[in-house]
C-alpha cells in the first residue's frame, strides 16, 4: 500500500479546466497524491475514464491516486483508495467495499467525528474547511488552524487539511500538526499550475 503523501492535488473538472495538464504539472513539481473528484453531473463512465488517465500519470510519477465519493470507480480503475465525505457512504460501509488494504479517507470537522471515522476504518482524515473557500458550494464555516489542531490531537491517523489552502497558509497547517494539505484552487486556478505547485513542494522538501 502506498504511504500517504503530504501534498494532495484535488482535481477540478469544471468546464474550461485542463485537468490532466494540471495533474501532470503538479506531479512534476513534487505533489505525491492526486484525488480525483468527479463533479456531480459527471457520468460514471466519464469518471472512470478520467481516473484511468490520472492513474497512469500517478503510476509514472510514483504518486498515490485516490477517488472521492465514487468507490466503485476507484475499484474498477485500480486506484489506491478513496475518500468519502459527509453525504457519501458511511466510513464502515466504504471500508467493506474497498477492502482492508486500500487507503480510505473520511471527512471530519471535529474530534468526536474524527475518532468515530477512525474507529470505522478511516486510514486518514480530510479536515476542514481550514479557511474560507469558494471551490465547493454549501460548505460550513472555516475551522482555522486551531480546529485542525484539535483533530490532530484527537486521532493517531494522518490529518489532511483542506479548504482555502494557499502556499502561505500551508505552513500554518503543517505547524499545527497536519500531515498533509489538499489543494484545489491554488494550483488548478493558477496561471502557471506548475509554478504554484512548486511553491507547495518547497514547504515539504527536506
Secondary structure, DSSP 8 states (H G I E B T S, - for coil): -----SEEEE---STT--HHHHHHHHHHHT--EEEE---TTS-HHHHHHHHHHHHHHHHHHT-EEEEES-HHHHHHHT-SEEEE-TTSS-HHHHHHHH-SSSEEEEEESSHHHHHHHHHTT-SEEEEE-SS--SSSTT-----HHHHHHHHHHH-SSEEEEESS--HHHHHHHHHTT-SEEEESHHHHTSSSHHHHHHHHHHHH--
